[in-house]
Amino acid sequence: MDYKSYFDIPEGISYFNTPGNGLLPKSHHAWRRQREYDFFNPKGDLREQQGPFIDTVKAAFGGMFNCPTANIFAVPNFSFGFNTLMEGLDSSLSCALLHEDYPSLNYPVLYRGFPVEWITVDAAIETNIRAVVATKKPKILLLSIVQYVSGVKIDLDFIKQLRNDFPDLLIIGDATQYLGTEPFDFLASGFDAVGGSGYKWLMAGFGNGYFMVSDRLKAMLYAKAQQMDRPTEAMWSNKTILNTFFEPGHQDTLSHGTLLQSINFFNAIGLENVQAYLNELRDYAYQAFKKHNLLLPIAEQRALKSSVVNLQIPPEWYPQLLELGIRCFPRGGGIRIGLHIYNDKTDIDYLIKSIERIKNEL
Ligand SMILES: Cc1ncc(COP(=O)(O)O)c(C=O)c1O
């Protein structure tokens, strides 16, 4: 399938920077242009439709990822949503975190003084998580589904099993580097919350994000406010108490509308087709990377491959790679790339050729 044709990628560019920010399909551009035009029209009513429009976005999002609209919050990005979530929890609850997880995930937990147990990230990460959960008995496990530097992806069947084995454990996941790469069913996932930003794998630009929250976690959040008398002003009559925290004020309909365009786009092409396409592309890429000794040991050791790869080449090669049209980013001890639907085998061949060329020119 030629997914590349849905994007405007100029000749000479291989776009591998999805873990930084993803490309938006051409159809998003057309939609945004028209939307801005209509939004500026004083005769139009788009500016009055803010609330119902955000509800439409949430309904479509929930339809795709199996989450009731009442359990979804539209947020501007992961960091805002996650800080809001943690602020609503009792900070005496013990948490388990992964060493070197995304700073916007770990810091809000540390800063608020939640007691923390640390989990080592190595090839046996699932075993390490289970050991910490079984022995230290944290109340909450928090992790990114795909690690932002190494690209390690947590086995999602393991999360379901963990939830089965430790039914009282709350599991909170950051899906920013994951959602948009394969089908995902929130209610069946074992997670109590899954949140993320839309500008990477969901290809929806900046300013939109989501939090899906289970009923039992919702009941624990902002518990005091939920027990107090609710505000009586008419303008808040449709807001739940949790909405007043996760969705305070008015939202940017252009940004969240772009997320809706992404949901429509994925619905049209099918997330299971995205998954199949990426599986094949990843197989091809990982074989080539392995042959050229470019993989992190942890990526080589794990059977589960994600779309985020940290290539083991000097980060100092970044300017040369950019010059060759390879959009990527230095992260950790290497150069981080992502494989999404606008990448194909030609891009992988070109990437390998370019790395060899830089190496030979040294
Ligand atoms: C694992 C992970 N979570 C979240 C984010 C983004 O969070 P935010 O958009 O709030 O900066 C990133 C971005 O790099 C990420 O890699």
The ligand as an SDF file (V2000), in Angstrom:
LIG
                    3D

 16 16  0  0  0  0  0  0  0  0999 V2000
    6.9860    9.0750   25.9590 C   0  0  0  0  0  0  0  0  0  0  0  0
    6.5060   10.4550   25.6790 C   0  0  0  0  0  0  0  0  0  0  0  0
    5.4390   10.9350   26.3300 N   0  0  0  0  0  0  0  0  0  0  0  0
    4.9530   12.1700   26.1030 C   0  0  0  0  0  0  0  0  0  0  0  0
    5.5650   12.9830   25.1720 C   0  0  0  0  0  0  0  0  0  0  0  0
    5.0120   14.3340   24.8540 C   0  0  0  0  0  0  0  0  0  0  0  0
    4.5090   15.0130   25.8950 O   0  0  0  0  0  0  0  0  0  0  0  0
    4.1590   16.5570   25.6740 P   0  0  0  0  0  0  0  0  0  0  0  0
    3.5080   16.6940   24.3510 O   0  0  0  0  0  0  0  0  0  0  0  0
    3.2610   16.8760   26.8010 O   0  0  0  0  0  0  0  0  0  0  0  0
    5.4610   17.3030   25.7180 O   0  0  0  0  0  0  0  0  0  0  0  0
    6.6820   12.5490   24.4910 C   0  0  0  0  0  0  0  0  0  0  0  0
    7.3560   13.4450   23.5400 C   0  0  0  0  0  0  0  0  0  0  0  0
    8.5010   13.3090   23.1940 O   0  0  0  0  0  0  0  0  0  0  0  0
    7.1560   11.2470   24.7410 C   0  0  0  0  0  0  0  0  0  0  0  0
    8.2180   10.7810   24.0770 O   0  0  0  0  0  0  0  0  0  0  0  0
  1  2  1  0
  2  3  1  0
  2 15  2  0
  3  4  2  0
  4  5  1  0
  5  6  1  0
  5 12  2  0
  6  7  1  0
  7  8  1  0
  8  9  2  0
  8 10  1  0
  8 11  1  0
 12 13  1  0
 12 15  1  0
 13 14  2  0
 15 16  1  0
M  END
$$$$
